[in-house]
Amino acid sequence: MCGIIGYVGREPVVPLLFEGLKRLEYRGYDSAGIAILEDGHMTLFRRAGKVGQLESEVSARKLSARTGIGHTRWATHGAPTAENAHPHLDCRGKIAVVHNGIIENFHSLKESLIASGHRFRSQTDSEVLAHLVEEHMDEDLLRAVAAAVSKAEGAFALAILSEDDPERIIVARRGSPLVLGKGKCGTFVCSDIPAIVGNATQVAFLADNEVAELTPEGFHVIDFNGNEVKRPLQPVTIDTLSIQKGGFKHFMLKEIHEQPRAVGETLREKIGADASTIHFPGLGELDTDFDQVYFIACGTAYHASLVAECLWERILPVPIQAVIASEFRQRDMHITPRTLVVAVSQSGETIDTLMAVRRAKEKQARTIALVNSIGSAIERESDGVVYTRAGIEIGVAATKTFSAQIAALSLLGLYLASKRGEITKQEVRSKLADLNFLPGQIAEVLTREEEVAALAGRFYGASDFLFLARGSLYPIALEGALKLKEISYIHAEGYPAGEMKHGPIALIDERMPVVVLMSKHVAYEKVLSNIEEVKARKGIVIVLTDQPNDPALTRLVDYTLLLPSAAPISLPVIYTIPLQLLAYHIAVLRGTDVDQPRNLAKTVTVE
């Protein structure tokens, strides 16, 4: 959500800023802007709309600035207009600020600043930061920023440029990610590593309540109290090919097709050479003597957690519950030192999930972070970490990270059950053998893409969809509906097939496509009865099934997609793939922005 890029060094800054901003477009935004120091003067360019439009306006000018900051904004306070776009300036026009997050006490800060004579030009919460820094400019810029942010409540990542200090950028973070980068040509700051791939060779991750000073030679970090902090550099491991489409029309399609590798890498790293043991070095000596489990997550990660809930309850004799992270803090959950909390987040920076982890830690629960990014805030604040090895995901709608999360959570459940003595070594070996087939089974499903595209061609004009399933496939029905909503803007709902008759059945008529997920392993006969109920209301039935040549099914169903037979532990991922493809092809036919759907952000850093 929102994107920050900054550079100070020996190269012209404008091309580097726009390269970084375009690589951050996947995070979701509705306006963009840059501030540069051109011939010693602050120069600002902002507009609503796409980065490419702003770049076209700026590229016509001959600019030689070597210090600057840029931003893509996802609107929270104030409409997506040029006036509300970042960067924001102080009263003198000499200090520029870009900001991710939300300043929760901005109303009171703004009133106080106005009373002191400050003039505001936008409706944003972010502008108060520029004026707060201005208030402290009798100090060194680094100290002024530290003093300013100490008054702000909420989450923020920010980069600040001053006309009076042309070879420095000051950055700060609390609850929203910032990456520092070092390259041969200078020093970078960004929201996510893809923005600086190919330009920076080493990175460091700023932690909460830290401020850093960037110069052409490197960076210097202090905490909000002024104490010096050492932040080690590590090599950039992402290559430029991973942030390119590789011949695919969209990043989302590329990432759907990368799932055999993403799942394979996630499994391979954790399964021992003997194919009967599981290794999680990031868990250390975590105590596995817990008496309840909560999964906390948002969006697609919540659906992966629901799948894990279904899988874990078969092998662990304790209460297990998946909870939406934003609700976790609002409810009076039963949490003790014997509670295990598993925080599932693709970015590791999802603010609702991070806040839920902090709530769990206050209650002394044991916490595990399951993330796709190394060095994230959720990882740092948890007792142990499990990495999915999906690789970078550019498309806003999660695909390969979802299947990798399910694979990692499946292994984690087996690992914990084995450590507790709940299942035998032979049972573990059998489950691992099933999971080892999963990458190949995903590849087989991907060969059915033309069949899925044909279905999309029939139904892309529908205004509503219903997705039905039971058991461990029910969360996949939720995820299928979510994917369709996210990228095609068609209203869609996922429901337990047995619950359909308690409400959603009122929606079914001859125009309603109903996608049913059914497997011989999951209440097959009962789902068949639910299909009967749909057909009695003239609904259009589209079935995904692993059961070939069933006369009862043939009689009832309008369209069938046959999937490979697989073990129960593998079903959720296998049934996910065609639903991702269906959403993708429908979105393409409807002409929507598949990789950057409206109003959505990849990394959500506001509550």
N, C-alpha and C positions, 0 to 999 in steps of 0.2 A: 504494500500500500504506500503510494508515493515513492519517489526515488531521488536520491541525492548523488551528485558527482561533483568533485572539486579537484583542482590541480594547481600546483605551484612548481615551476621549474624553468627549463631552458627552451622549451618548444612552444610554438603558438598554441594557445589554450583553446580557442574556439572549436577547431576540429575535434580535439580530445573530449570536450564537453558534449558535443552533439553525438559523437560515437558512443559515449557512455550513456547518454539519455536514451538513445534508440535501443540500446541493449537492456535498459531498465523498463522499457514500455510494457513488458509482460506483467509488471507489478500492478498495473491498472492506474489510469490517470485521466484527467479531463482538461488540463491546461499545463503549460510548460514555460520556463523562463531561464535566463542566464544573467549573471552579473560578472563583468570583467573590469580589470583596471587597465584602461587604454590610455597611454601617455600620462599615467599618473592620476587619471580621473575615473570615477565610478561610472560605468556605462551599463544600462539595463535594457534587456529585451524580453518581453513577455507577451503571451497571447493565450486565449482559450483554443482548444483543439489539439491537433497532433504535433509531435516534435518536428516532423518533416516540414510542416507549414512554417514553423518558426525558423527552421534552418534555411529555408528558401529566402526568407526575408533578410536574414543576417548575412548569408553567404555572399550577397551582392556587395557588401562593404569590405574594404581592405583593412583588416584588423590584425594587429601584431601583439596583442596582450599575451602575457605569459602567466598570468594568475587569474583564476576565475572559479565560480561555483555555478551549478545548474540544478534544476529541480523539475520533476513531474509531479503534479498535485492531483490528489483524489479529494474532491470537495467534501469538507465537513462543515465548517463555519463559513457561510457565504457561498453564493452561487459560483459556478465555474466561469469566471470572467477574467479579462486581462488585469483588472484592478486587484482581484483577489489572488491572482497567480503569484508564485514566488519567483525570484527573491523579493523580500520586503526591505524597505529602507527606513533609516531613522529620519528625524526632522531635517537634518542638514544634508541628507542624501549622500553621506560619506560612509555609512555602515550598511552592508547588505547581509541579510539572513535568509537561509533556506531551512525548513523545519519539517520533519515528519513527526506524527503523533498528535496529541491534544494537550493544550495547557488548560487544566481544569479550573484554575482560579483566574482566568484571563479577565473576567468581568471586573473583579475588584482591582486587579493590577491596572487595567485600562483606565478605570475611574481615577485611580491615584495618579497615573501618568498624565491624564488630561488636566487634572487639577494642578499639576506641576508645569503645565504649559505645552505639553507634547501634542502634536497634531497627527491624527490617524487618517489614513487614506483608504483603508479596506475594511471589510467586515470580518476578517479572519482573527482567530486567536493568536496566530503566529506573529503578527506584526508587533505585539507587545514585547517580544524578545529583542527586536531591533532597538526599541526605545529604552528597554531595561539596560542594554549594553551601553547605550548613549549616556545614561544616567551615571555610569561608573567609569567614564572615559578619562577621568583624572588619574586612573590607575593604568598600568600596563594592560594591553589588550587581552592577554591570557588571563590575568587576574580579574579584569572587568567582566569577561564572559563567565568565569567561575562564580563571581559575586552575583551576576544577573540570574544565572540558572538556579542558584540556590534559593531564589524567591519563587520559582515556578513549581507548581504542583501538577502532576500528571506524567505522561510519557512523552519523551522527545528524543530526537536525534537532530543535530543541527550543525551547520557549517556557516562561519561568519567571516566576512571579508571587510577590511577597513582601508579607505583611501589613504589614511595616515600611516599605514603599515603595509606597503605594497608587496612584500615578499613573504607574507605569512597568511595562513588560513588557520582559524581556530575552530575546533570541532568539539562537541560534547554529546554525551549520551546518558539517557535513563530510560530503559524499557523499550527502546527501539534500536534496531541494529545499525552499526557503523563499522566499516572495514577500512583500515589504513593500508595503503599500498606503496611500495618502493620500487622504482624502476631506474634505468640508466638515465632517463631524461628528467627525472624529478619525483615528486611525492604526490600521492593521490588520496582522496577519501571517497567512499561510495557506500551505498546501501547494501550492495551485494556484489560478490566477486566478478560476475560476468561483465560488469561495466568496465573493468580495467584489464581483462584478459588480453594478453598480447602487448600490453604497455607496462604493466607491473610484473615483476618476477617474484616478489615476496610480499606477504601480507601479515598483518596483525589485527586482532579483533579487540576493539575498545569495549571495556566492561561498563556496567552501570555506574553512574556517579563519577565518571572520569572525563577530563578535558584534555585535549591534545593540541599542541602547536605544530603546524606543518610548515616546513621551509623546503627550498630546493634540495637541501642536503639530507633531509629525513624528518623525524618527528620526535617530540618530547611530550610525555604524558604525566599529568598530575591528577590527584583526586580532588573532589570539591573542597576539601580542607587545605589544599595546597601541598600535600605530600607527594613526592616524586614516586612514580610507578614504573616498573620495568615491564614492557610488553614485548615478548619474544616474537621474532619474525619467523614465518614458515613459508616454504615454497608454494607458489601457485600451481595446483595440480590439474586445473581445468584447462583443456586446450581449446583453440579457436574453432575446431571442427564441431565440438559439442554444443556450441552456441550458434551453429548454422543449420539450415533446414535439410541439407544433405540430399537434395533432389525431391523432397516431399513438398507438397503445396503449402502445408501449414506445419508449424511445430507440433500441434496436437496430434496430427496423423503420424508424424515421425515418432513421437513419444509412445503412441499406441503400439507401433511396430517395434519399439525397443523393449517391450515388456518381457520377451523371452530372456534377453540379456539381463535386464534389471532384476527380475526374479531369480535368475540363475546366479548372479553375483551375490545377491542377498543371502541365498541359501548356501552357496559354496563357501563363503567366508566363515560360516558358523557351524557347518557339519564337519566332523572329524574325518580323517582319511579312512578310518575303518567303517564309515557310514553307519555307525551306531552310537556315536557320542555327539554332544552339542557343546560348543564353546562360546561363552560370552565374556571375554576378558574385561569389557567395560563395566561389568557388574561387580568385580572385585570380590570382597567377602560379604556381600549383601546377605543379610539374615533372611532365610526363606521360611521361617516359622511364623507366618502371618495367618490371621483368621478371617480376613475379608479382602476383597480386591475392588478397587474402582479404576476404571479407565476414564480419563478426562480428555476431551478433544472437541474440535469444531468441524462442521461441514463434512467433507469427504473423510477426514480422519476419524470423525465420530462414527461414520458408517463402518470403517475398518474395525473400530473398537467394538461395535455391535456384533460383527462377525466373530471377533475374538471371544466375546462374552459367550456366544453359542459354543465355540470350540473348547474353551477352557472349562466350562461347567461340566463337561463330560469326563474330565480327568483331574479336577481339583475339587475336593469336598468342602468348599467354603463359599459363602455368598459372593457373587461376582456381578458387578453392575457397571454399565457404560453410562456416563453422565455428560451432557453437553457442558463444556467448560464454563461458559458464561453463567450457567445456572448453579454450578457447583458451589460458588461462593455465596449465592443468595439463599441456599437451603441449609437447614441445620443437619448436615450429613453426620452420620455416626463415624467418627474418625478417632482412632487411638494409635498408640505406638505400635500396635500389632496390625495396623492397616497397611496394605500395599497399594500405592497409587501409581498407575502407569500413564504418563502424559504423552500423548501421540500428536506429533506436529511435523509436517513436512519441513518447514523452515526452522523450527526450533525457536521462533521468535513470536509466535502467535500470542498476542497480549492477553486474551482471555485465558488461554491455557497456562501461560506464565503466572498469572495472578492466582489461578486455581492451585498451581504447584506451591506457591507461597502460602496459601491457606492451609494446604496439607502439611507443609513443613512446620507451621505454627502449632499444629496439633501433634507434631512429632511422628507423623507417618513416614514410612519408608517410600522413597520415590524413585522411579525409573523413567528416564527420558527415552522415547523412541523417535528418532529424528533422522532427517536426510542430510543435515548440514553439520559439519564439524565446528565446534567452538561456539555454539549458539547459547543464548541466555538460559533456555530451559535445561539444556545439558549441564551448564555450569551450576545451576541451582538444585540439581537432582543428585541423589546418592549414587546412581549408576546410569549408564547409557547403553543403548542398543542403536546401532546405525543401520538404516536401510541403505543399500548400495545402488540406488536407482540412477545415480548421476543427475546432473542438473536438469531441471524441468522448466521450460520456458513458457509453454502454454498455461494460461491462467487456470483452466479447468484441469484438475489433477487426474492423471491417468496412470502412468507407470509408478508414481509414488504410492498410489492406492494399492496396487497389486503387490508392490514390495512391502508395504506395511502389513498386509494380511499375511504374507509369507513370513516376515520377521516375527509377528505376533504369534503365529502358529508354532514356530520354533521356540519362542520364549515360554509359551505355555507348556510345551513338552519338557523343556529344560527344568522349569520350576517343579513340575509334577515328578520328574525323575529325581531331582535333588531331595524332595520330600518323601520319596519312596512310595508315591501314589500309583506309579505304573512301573512295569518291569522293563528290563533292558530289551527284551524281545519285542515288547510293544513299541518301545521307542524306535527300534530298528525297523519295524514294519511301517510305522508312520513316516520315517525318513525316506524309506524306499518309495512310498507313495509320492512324497513331495519332490523327490528327485526326477520324477516323470513330468512335473508341472511345466518347466520351460518348453519342453517338446510339445505338450498338449496345448499350450498357449499358441505356439507357432502353427499348430494344426488348425486351431480356431481362426487364426488370421487368414488362412487360405480361403475362408468362406466370405471374405469381404465383399465380393461381387454380389452374393446373395443378399447380404445386409443392405448394400447400396440399392438393390432393386426394391427392397421393402421401403427404404427411405423415399424412393421415387414415387411410391404409391401413397405415402402418408405425410409428406412434408407440408401439405396444406391443412392438416388437422389443427383444430384449435385446442384440443385437450387430449391427454393420454392418461391411461391408468396402468400401473405396473403392479402385479400381484405375485406373491410367493409365500412360502412358509419356511419355518426353521432358519437354518443358516443362510438360505437364499433370500429371506425377507430383507435383510440389510442391503442386498444387491438390488432388489426392487427399488428401495429408497435411493440408492446411488444412481440407478438408471434414470429415475425421474429427475434427480438433481442435475445430472449431465444434460438432459434434454432442456430443462429450464434454463440452465446457465448459458448455453451457447446458441440455442435456437429461439429462445424466448416463447416457447410453447408452454402453456400451463400443463403441468404433469404432477401426478401424485403416486407415491408408492404406498402400498397397503398390505398388511397380512391378508392372504387370500381368504381365510376364515372370517375376518373382520369386515370384508367387503359388503356383506349383506346387512351390516349394521349402520349403513349410511351411504357410502359411495355408490351403491347399486342404484340409487336414485338418479345418478348422472348418466347411466348407461342407456344408449339408444343405438340406432343403426349407423350413427356417425362417429361413435366412440371407439378408437383402437384400444384394445386391452392386451397388454403384453404380459404373458404368464410364464413364469420360470418354474419348470417342474422337472424333478429328477426321481428316478426309481429309489433313491436313498432318502427322499424327504416327503413323507406323507403323500405318496403319489395318488392313491385312490381318492383321498379327500380333496386334493387340488383338482382332480378330474370332476368331482362333484361341483366345485366352485365354477369351473368352466361351463358346466351345464346351466348354472344360474345366470351366467353372462349371456349365453346363447338364447336363453328363454326371453331375454330383454333385447335381443337382436344386436348385441354388441359384436364388434369385429375382433376375433380372437387370433392373436399372434403368439405362438408357443415356441419357447426355447426348451428343448428336451434332449435327454440322453437315451430315450427309450424309442427305438425304431419300430416301425410296423405294428403299432398298436391300433387295431380297428376302431376302438372306442374313441381314440384321439383323432383319428382320420375323419370320423363322422362329425366331430364337433368343431374342428379347428379350421380356420380360413387360411392361415399361413403357418408353416412349420420350419424352424431352423434346427437341424439335427447337430448336436454337439458330441464330442468324444466322450466315451465312458471313462469315468475317473473315480477315485476313492473319495469318500465324503469330505476329507480334509482339504481336497483340492477343488471342490465344486465352486466355492464362492469366486475364486479368481477366474475360472474357466467361463462362468456365466457372466462375468463382468465385461469381458472383451467385446462380445457382439453388441452390448448395450452402449459401450463407448463409441463403437463404429456407427451404430444407428444414429446416435445424437450428432456425431460429426457430419455424416452425409446429409442428414436433414438440415443442419445448419448451413452447410455449403449450398444446398438447393434453395434455401431461403435468403441467401445472400448476406448473412450476418458476419460480424467480425469474429471468426472462430477463436483465434489466439488471444484476443483482447476483448471479451464480451463486455457490453456496457455495464457500468456501475460496479464492476467487480475488481478485486485486487488479489494478487497472488499471495502476498504476505500481509495479513491484517494486524496492524499495530495500534489500532484504537479500539477502546472498549465500547 
